[in-house]
Amino acid sequence: MKVDYWYSQPPDNAADAARLAVEQGFDGFFTAETQSDPFLPLAMAAGVAPELELGTGIAVAFPRSPMVTAMTSWDLARMSDGKFMLGLGTQVRAHIVRRFSSIWDSPGPRLRDYILALRAIWDTWQNATPLEYDGEFYQFSLMTPFFNPGPIKHPDIPVYIAGVGPYLSRLAGQICDGFHVHPFHTIRYLDDVVFPNISKGAEAEGRSLDDVATVSAIFVMTGETPSEIEQAMEPVRQQISFYGSTPSYAPIFEANDWDFNGELRAMAKRGQWDQMAAVVPDEAVHAVGVAAPIDRLGEAIKDRYQGRIQRIGFYSVGSVLETDPDARSQVIQQIRA
């Protein structure tokens, strides 16, 4: 199991964060698309930390033309000596339409077409094959020498996607190199929904579950004392209440036979955001996050995820793991033991 540093700040500090990630023993450096572009910090990291694998976790696909994403990925693959992994996601309708002013139409099939288009573009650059991609949503037929970046040493860029429902899990099995499991998950959801659907998609294409790497930032609740661990549970409880207010995450509630998401959605409509966390029971918090003291957290993570997730990162809102570099190094050593 590899352990990745998840970076969520502007690109200004990415180089220092990448150096710190190397010092602490992380294997990779991942970024998300929240308040900053996910690709720029990776370019900074590639220049100062060649030891690290790099990835977007995730970049929103649809606001970017596949040609734009193909070019940025090509550059990062070259800069990182083949250590870049492209992670893509669909986001949800409201953000695509209202925040990005882009098209939301058949997101699952569109993402499939997007990935196939990327690979056609990369094949043209690497092998000088004519660019003649005619997909359901994307068409590409022009690539003149002036705009062709030409071949690179590591052209087989791994493509990962993120998802919650069965469709995207199956798509990952069919055509992707990896799958980003959403941090809001449980083992029951992984075993009953995610992995069976990845396997189903893979088998349809003559592949297997082993052909699809899984990645996730996992919620951790830790500290030196039981009181600190209990305090660390509250941000996770708050996060669960937020996810429960959004219909997109209903599959996780259904997989765990939780029925309190209806109440959370009703409270959200009434604007009762500050009261929603109280609805989430301890049972759900422990099912979603890993709770253990610092000196046993690595073992607890291995017990839950070994053999299930190949790459993990720490989603440690408000806990000592977020602020104490020595604690992070200690947990990484436990995971590797």
C-alpha positions in Angstrom: 0.0 0.0 0.0 1.4 3.4 -1.0 0.8 6.6 1.0 0.3 9.9 -0.8 0.5 13.5 0.2 -2.7 15.3 -0.7 -2.2 19.0 -1.5 -5.0 21.5 -1.5 -3.4 24.9 -1.4 -2.5 27.3 -4.2 0.5 26.4 -6.4 2.8 29.0 -4.6 3.6 26.6 -1.8 3.6 23.3 -3.8 7.4 23.0 -4.2 7.9 23.3 -0.4 5.1 20.8 0.2 6.6 18.4 -2.3 10.0 18.5 -0.6 8.3 17.9 2.8 6.4 15.0 1.3 9.7 13.4 0.3 11.2 14.0 3.8 8.2 12.4 5.5 8.3 9.3 3.3 5.3 9.8 1.1 5.1 7.9 -2.3 3.0 10.4 -4.2 1.7 13.9 -4.4 -2.0 14.4 -5.4 -4.0 17.5 -5.9 -7.8 18.2 -6.1 -9.7 20.8 -8.1 -11.3 23.0 -5.4 -10.0 26.6 -5.1 -7.0 26.2 -7.4 -6.1 24.6 -10.6 -5.0 20.9 -10.0 -2.3 20.8 -12.6 -0.1 23.8 -11.7 1.1 22.5 -8.3 2.1 19.2 -9.9 4.4 21.1 -12.3 6.0 22.8 -9.3 6.4 19.4 -7.5 7.9 17.7 -10.6 10.7 20.2 -10.6 11.8 19.7 -7.0 10.8 16.1 -6.1 11.5 13.7 -8.9 11.0 10.8 -6.4 7.3 11.4 -6.1 4.5 10.1 -8.3 2.1 12.8 -9.2 -1.6 12.8 -9.8 -4.8 14.8 -10.0 -7.4 13.6 -7.7 -9.3 14.9 -9.5 -9.4 17.4 -12.4 -13.0 18.2 -13.6 -13.2 16.9 -17.2 -16.0 18.5 -19.0 -15.1 22.2 -18.8 -11.8 21.3 -20.5 -11.5 20.1 -24.1 -9.9 16.7 -24.3 -7.2 18.4 -26.4 -6.4 20.8 -23.6 -6.2 18.0 -21.0 -4.2 15.9 -23.4 -1.6 18.6 -23.8 -1.3 19.4 -20.1 -1.0 15.7 -19.2 1.6 15.2 -21.9 3.7 18.0 -20.5 3.4 16.6 -16.9 4.3 13.1 -18.1 7.5 14.5 -19.7 8.4 16.7 -16.7 7.9 13.9 -14.2 9.7 11.2 -16.2 6.5 9.2 -16.6 5.3 9.5 -13.0 2.1 11.5 -13.7 -1.4 9.9 -13.3 -4.4 11.7 -14.8 -7.4 11.6 -12.5 -10.7 12.8 -14.0 -14.1 13.4 -12.6 -17.5 14.5 -13.8 -18.5 16.8 -10.9 -22.3 17.3 -10.7 -24.8 19.1 -12.9 -25.1 22.3 -10.8 -21.3 22.9 -10.9 -20.8 22.0 -14.5 -23.7 24.2 -15.7 -23.7 27.1 -13.3 -20.1 27.3 -12.1 -18.3 26.3 -15.3 -21.0 27.2 -17.8 -20.4 23.9 -19.6 -22.5 21.1 -21.0 -24.0 18.5 -18.7 -25.3 15.7 -21.0 -25.0 11.9 -20.4 -22.0 12.4 -18.0 -21.1 8.7 -17.9 -21.0 8.1 -21.6 -19.5 11.5 -22.2 -16.6 10.7 -19.8 -16.0 7.4 -21.6 -15.8 9.3 -24.9 -13.5 11.9 -23.3 -11.0 9.2 -22.3 -11.0 7.5 -25.7 -10.4 10.9 -27.3 -7.5 11.5 -25.0 -5.9 8.3 -26.0 -6.4 8.9 -29.7 -4.7 12.3 -29.4 -1.8 10.9 -27.5 -1.4 8.1 -30.1 -1.2 10.8 -32.8 1.5 12.6 -30.9 3.5 9.5 -30.1 3.2 7.5 -33.3 2.3 10.0 -35.9 -1.0 8.3 -36.7 -3.6 10.4 -38.3 -6.0 12.1 -35.9 -9.3 10.8 -36.9 -11.4 10.5 -33.7 -15.2 10.5 -34.3 -16.9 9.8 -31.0 -20.4 10.3 -29.7 -19.6 13.6 -28.0 -16.1 14.6 -29.2 -14.6 14.7 -32.7 -10.9 15.5 -33.6 -9.6 15.5 -37.1 -6.8 18.2 -37.3 -3.3 18.0 -36.0 -0.7 19.9 -38.0 3.1 19.5 -37.3 3.3 23.0 -35.8 0.9 22.1 -33.0 2.1 18.5 -32.5 4.4 18.2 -29.4 5.8 15.0 -30.7 6.7 11.8 -28.9 7.9 11.5 -25.2 9.7 8.9 -23.3 6.7 7.7 -21.3 3.5 8.1 -23.5 1.3 5.6 -21.7 -0.3 8.0 -19.2 -2.5 6.2 -16.7 -6.1 7.5 -16.6 -8.0 7.2 -13.4 -11.6 8.3 -12.8 -13.6 9.1 -9.7 -17.2 8.1 -9.1 -19.8 7.1 -6.5 -22.4 5.1 -8.3 -22.1 1.7 -10.2 -21.8 3.1 -13.7 -18.5 4.9 -13.2 -17.1 1.9 -11.3 -17.9 -0.3 -14.3 -16.4 2.3 -16.6 -13.2 2.2 -14.6 -13.1 -1.6 -15.0 -13.7 -1.3 -18.8 -11.2 1.3 -19.9 -9.3 2.9 -17.0 -6.1 2.3 -15.2 -7.4 3.3 -11.8 -10.4 4.4 -9.8 -10.5 7.2 -7.2 -12.8 6.0 -4.4 -14.5 9.0 -2.8 -13.4 9.7 0.8 -17.0 9.3 1.9 -17.2 5.5 1.8 -17.4 2.4 4.0 -16.0 -1.1 3.6 -19.5 -2.4 3.0 -19.9 0.0 0.2 -16.6 -0.9 -1.3 -17.2 -4.6 -1.1 -20.9 -4.6 -2.2 -20.9 -1.8 -4.8 -17.5 -0.5 -6.0 -15.4 -3.7 -6.4 -18.2 -5.9 -7.9 -18.9 -3.2 -10.5 -15.2 -2.7 -11.3 -14.9 -6.4 -11.8 -18.1 -6.6 -13.9 -16.8 -3.8 -16.2 -13.3 -5.4 -16.4 -14.6 -8.9 -17.2 -16.6 -7.5 -20.1 -13.4 -6.3 -21.7 -11.3 -9.3 -20.8 -9.7 -7.7 -17.8 -9.8 -8.2 -14.1 -10.1 -6.2 -10.9 -6.3 -6.5 -10.6 -5.9 -4.3 -13.7 -7.5 -1.3 -12.0 -5.6 0.4 -9.2 -7.7 2.0 -6.4 -6.9 5.3 -4.7 -8.6 7.1 -1.8 -8.0 9.9 0.7 -9.4 8.3 3.9 -10.9 10.1 6.9 -8.7 9.6 9.9 -9.6 10.4 13.5 -6.6 10.3 15.8 -4.8 11.9 18.7 -2.8 11.1 21.8 -5.8 10.7 24.0 -9.4 9.4 23.8 -10.6 12.9 24.2 -8.5 14.1 21.2 -9.9 11.2 19.1 -13.4 12.1 20.1 -12.8 15.7 19.1 -11.4 14.6 15.7 -14.7 12.7 15.1 -16.7 15.9 14.9 -15.3 17.3 11.6 -15.9 13.8 10.0 -19.5 13.8 11.4 -20.0 17.3 9.8 -18.7 16.0 6.5 -21.1 13.1 6.5 -24.0 15.4 7.2 -23.0 17.5 4.2 -22.7 14.5 1.9 -26.0 13.2 3.3 -27.8 16.4 2.2 -26.8 15.7 -1.5 -28.7 13.1 -3.5 -25.5 12.1 -5.4 -24.2 10.2 -2.4 -27.4 8.2 -1.8 -25.7 4.9 -3.0 -23.5 5.0 0.1 -26.4 5.4 2.4 -28.3 2.6 0.6 -25.3 0.2 0.8 -25.2 0.7 4.6 -29.0 0.7 5.2 -28.8 4.2 6.6 -32.0 6.1 6.5 -31.0 9.5 8.0 -30.0 11.1 4.7 -33.7 12.0 4.1 -33.7 14.0 7.3 -30.4 15.7 6.4 -31.8 16.8 3.0 -34.9 18.2 4.6 -32.7 20.1 7.1 -30.5 21.5 4.4 -33.6 22.8 2.5 -34.5 24.6 5.7 -31.0 26.0 6.1 -30.3 24.2 9.3 -26.7 23.5 8.4 -25.3 24.0 12.0 -27.7 21.4 13.4 -27.2 18.6 10.8 -24.1 16.9 12.3 -26.1 16.0 15.4 -28.2 13.6 13.2 -25.2 11.5 12.2 -24.7 8.6 14.7 -21.4 7.4 16.0 -21.8 4.1 14.1 -21.7 6.0 10.8 -18.7 8.1 11.8 -16.7 5.0 12.7 -17.8 3.2 9.5 -16.6 6.1 7.3 -13.4 7.1 9.2 -10.6 5.2 10.8 -10.3 6.0 14.5 -7.2 5.1 16.5 -4.4 6.6 18.6 -1.4 7.8 16.7 0.7 4.8 17.7 -1.9 2.4 16.4 -3.4 4.3 13.5 -1.2 2.8 10.8 -2.1 -0.7 11.9 -5.8 0.2 11.9 -5.5 1.6 8.4 -3.8 -1.6 7.2 -6.5 -3.7 8.9 -9.2 -1.9 7.0 -7.7 -1.3 3.6 -4.9 -3.8 2.9 -5.9 -5.7 -0.2 -8.6 -3.3 -1.0 -7.0 0.1 -1.7 -3.6 0.4 -3.3 -2.9 4.0 -2.5 -4.2 6.0 0.5 -3.9 9.6 1.6 -4.9 11.1 4.9 -8.1 13.2 5.1 -7.5 14.5 8.6 -9.6 17.6 9.1 -8.7 19.3 12.4 -6.6 16.4 13.8 -3.0 16.2 14.9 -2.2 14.3 11.7 -2.9 17.5 9.8 -0.6 19.7 11.8 2.2 17.4 13.1 4.8 16.2 10.5 6.3 13.8 13.0 3.0 12.2 13.5 2.5 11.7 9.8 6.0 10.1 9.4 5.2 7.8 12.3 1.9 6.6 10.7 3.6 6.1 7.3 6.3 3.9 9.0 3.5 1.9 10.7 1.8 1.3 7.4 5.1 0.1 5.8 6.0 -2.2 8.7 
